[in-house]
């Protein structure tokens, strides 16, 4: 099987493991926006934003370190054991102080202590399966990985539907029944987190044999090298979390209390329309990271990376234009309550921002391959600074101008990822030159962005304009890439 066919197959399998669960999660958006007021959905979004930060901290870069050292070390078993033991004990050491000081955490965050408790258990259960999932990827068991991931979301989705839709009806029709005893009035947010806990617990149970089969050996010398490699990735991850999630937290803090939760709610709902690009980027990243490491020693690796990046941009540009052209159709499917639609103007910015992040993922391969992950951390910190400065500056300004404070957050997001993308490209040329086809990459990206602007801001919902633009773009791809695509397909 050719190199590109192998990459495509690997990405497709992990794409299944990512896209299917995300698509099930996709169904939660119309469920929540249909049943929850904007203010309540805003509160849920803020809690999940905090969770992203702690997910990064509890992983502290060990997932990426695992892949790097697993491919480089001769004693692979030691890598598995040391990484698993490390994450297990750090997770346990986090749990007990967090539970002890949960009231202080609730006071600081403004979140009900009950929800803090639920969140802590979800964080811990999810952290304990980080390395077992990584092992499945390293051991090339993508289908097992996919089944467990999909199973987690099916359980979560099913319980959400049961708790939010059917349980209230059961309680009303049969108040004395057993299931009715599970019903609590005005507890919708609590049910959302209970569903998450159950799903995470079942996932941990399925993967728990990994812990029982361990000999619990710990190589301290190896661990120190892994920590040195992983901690900069954690810093980068925290910066990424700021870029992806801190806007929702800042909206809740910087806007007047009487409108803050509602604006977070509408912004978070419309933000979800960027999921199509997120799915593409995430599935690609899961497949590409092990691929990059395993092919780093090949003589033609730089040219391979350049080709892969070009085709990532081609397919991503097509997704960008497609989603933006049909954004107002997707909103009817995703966001049933029209009161959420006021934030639709952020959708093109959010989709493009996620595309920039995907391009950055490609461009950032160089610092991982030459073990300079600290540079990645610095780049992410720059992005986080851009995010914070622009959010603090633009949220009040946009709110005063009547555009909604969330427009400031969207601008900050695209500026942060765009800055990171450009910095990584410039530094990559210095430390690990890769012969990117900048002319073609710029042409595809520029044409897609230009057509998106015309379609959304000048001919929105006019499909007599949007669809022809999409067809023209597809022909542009075909005209420029037909010979290369034929060679890739024929390669054995």
C-alpha positions, 0 to 999 in steps of 0.5 A, spaced: 500 500 500 502 506 498 504 511 503 498 516 501 493 510 501 496 508 508 495 515 511 488 516 508 486 509 511 489 511 518 486 517 518 479 514 515 479 509 521 481 514 526 476 519 523 470 514 524 472 514 531 472 521 532 466 523 527 461 518 529 462 520 537 462 527 535 456 526 530 452 523 536 454 529 540 452 534 535 445 531 536 445 534 543 446 541 541 438 541 538 436 537 544 439 543 549 437 549 545 430 546 544 429 544 552 434 549 555 433 557 556 439 561 553 441 562 560 442 555 562 445 553 556 450 559 557 452 556 564 453 549 561 458 552 556 462 555 561 462 549 566 465 545 560 470 551 558 473 550 565 473 542 564 477 543 558 483 547 562 483 541 567 483 536 562 489 539 559 493 539 566 491 532 568 494 529 561 500 534 562 503 532 555 504 525 557 499 523 551 504 526 546 510 524 550 507 517 550 507 516 542 514 520 541 518 515 546 514 509 544 517 510 537 524 511 539 525 507 545 527 500 545 524 498 551 516 499 549 513 496 555 517 500 560 514 506 556 507 503 557 508 502 564 511 508 566 506 513 563 500 509 565 503 509 573 505 516 572 498 519 570 494 514 574 497 517 581 497 524 579 490 523 577 489 520 584 493 526 587 488 531 584 482 528 586 482 528 593 485 535 594 480 538 589 474 534 593 476 537 599 476 544 596 470 544 592 467 549 596 472 554 594 472 552 587 465 553 587 466 560 590 471 562 585 468 560 579 461 562 580 458 555 579 454 551 584 458 546 588 454 540 586 456 541 579 463 542 581 463 535 584 460 532 578 465 535 574 471 533 578 469 526 577 468 526 570 475 529 569 478 524 573 475 518 570 477 521 563 484 522 565 484 515 567 483 512 560 488 517 556 494 512 556 489 506 555 486 509 549 493 511 547 495 504 547 490 502 542 492 507 537 500 505 538 498 498 538 494 499 531 487 497 534 483 503 531 477 499 531 477 497 538 478 504 539 472 507 535 467 502 538 469 504 545 469 512 543 462 511 540 460 507 545 461 512 550 457 517 546 452 513 545 451 512 552 451 519 554 446 521 548 441 516 550 442 518 558 441 525 556 435 524 552 432 519 557 433 524 563 431 531 559 425 528 555 422 521 557 423 522 565 419 528 566 413 525 562 414 518 566 414 522 572 408 526 570 404 520 568 406 515 574 408 519 580 409 513 584 413 509 580 420 507 581 423 511 575 419 517 577 423 517 584 429 519 579 426 525 577 428 532 580 424 538 578 429 544 575 435 539 575 436 539 567 443 541 568 445 536 573 442 531 569 447 533 563 453 531 568 450 525 571 449 522 564 457 524 563 459 521 569 455 514 567 458 514 560 465 516 563 465 510 568 463 505 563 468 507 559 473 506 564 470 500 566 471 497 559 479 499 559 480 498 566 483 491 565 489 495 562 491 497 570 490 490 572 495 487 567 500 492 569 506 490 573 506 497 576 514 498 574 516 505 574 522 507 570 524 514 574 530 516 569 525 515 563 519 519 566 524 525 567 525 525 560 518 524 558 516 530 563 521 534 560 518 533 553 511 533 555 511 539 560 512 544 554 506 540 551 502 541 557 503 549 557 501 549 549 495 545 551 493 550 556 494 556 551 490 552 546 485 551 552 485 559 553 484 560 545 478 555 544 474 556 551 476 562 555 472 567 550 466 563 553 469 564 560 470 572 559 464 573 556 461 571 562 465 575 566 466 582 562 458 582 560 453 585 565 450 580 569 443 580 566 445 578 559 452 575 560 449 567 560 444 569 555 450 571 550 454 565 552 449 561 550 447 564 543 455 564 542 456 557 544 450 554 540 452 558 533 460 556 535 457 549 534 456 550 527 464 550 526 464 542 528 464 540 521 471 543 521 473 541 528 471 534 526 476 534 519 481 537 523 481 532 529 480 526 525 486 528 521 490 530 527 489 523 530 491 519 524 497 524 522 501 525 529 503 517 529 504 517 522 509 523 522 513 520 528 514 513 524 516 517 518 521 522 521 527 518 519 525 517 512 530 521 507 524 524 503 520 526 509 520 533 508 517 533 501 512 528 504 510 533 509 509 538 504 504 534 500 500 532 506 499 539 508 497 541 501 492 536 500 489 538 507 489 545 505 485 543 499 480 539 502 479 544 508 478 549 503 472 545 500 469 544 507 470 551 509 466 554 503 461 548 503 459 549 510 459 557 510 454 556 503 449 552 507 450 555 514 443 557 514 440 550 512 445 547 518 442 552 523 435 549 522 437 542 523 442 544 529 439 550 533 431 549 533 430 555 537 431 562 533 432 566 539 439 563 538 440 565 531 442 572 533 450 570 533 450 566 526 454 572 524 460 569 528 460 562 524 464 564 518 470 567 523 469 560 527 470 555 521 476 559 518 479 560 525 479 552 526 481 551 519 487 556 521 488 551 527 488 545 523 494 548 518 498 550 524 497 543 526 501 541 520 506 546 520 508 545 527 510 538 526 517 540 525 518 542 533 515 535 535 520 532 530 526 535 533 524 535 540 523 543 541 516 542 544 518 548 548 518 552 541 511 550 540 509 552 547 512 559 546 507 560 540 501 557 543 503 562 549 503 568 544 496 565 541 493 566 548 496 573 549 492 575 543 486 571 545 486 575 552 488 582 549 483 582 544 477 579 548 478 584 554 479 589 548 473 587 544 468 584 548 466 591 551 467 595 544 462 590 540 457 590 546 457 597 546 456 597 538 450 593 538 454 587 535 454 582 541 460 581 545 461 575 542 463 578 536 469 580 539 471 573 542 470 570 534 475 576 532 480 574 537 479 567 536 481 567 528 486 572 530 490 568 535 490 562 530 492 566 524 498 569 528 500 562 531 500 559 524 504 564 521 509 564 526 510 556 526 511 557 518 516 562 519 520 559 525 519 552 521 523 555 515 529 556 520 529 550 524 526 544 519 525 547 512 519 543 509 518 545 501 511 547 502 507 549 495 506 556 498 503 558 491 498 553 490 496 553 498 495 560 498 491 560 492 486 555 494 485 558 501 485 565 498 479 563 493 475 559 498 475 565 503 474 570 498 468 565 495 465 565 503 465 572 504 461 573 497 456 568 499 455 569 506 456 577 507 453 579 500 449 573 498 447 569 504 441 564 503 442 565 495 444 558 493 443 561 486 450 564 487 453 560 493 452 553 489 455 556 483 461 558 487 462 551 490 462 548 483 467 553 480 472 552 486 471 544 485 473 545 478 479 549 480 481 543 484 480 538 479 484 543 474 490 544 478 491 537 481 488 532 476 495 529 474 497 528 482 491 525 484 491 520 479 498 518 481 497 517 488 491 513 486 495 508 482 501 508 487 502 501 490 
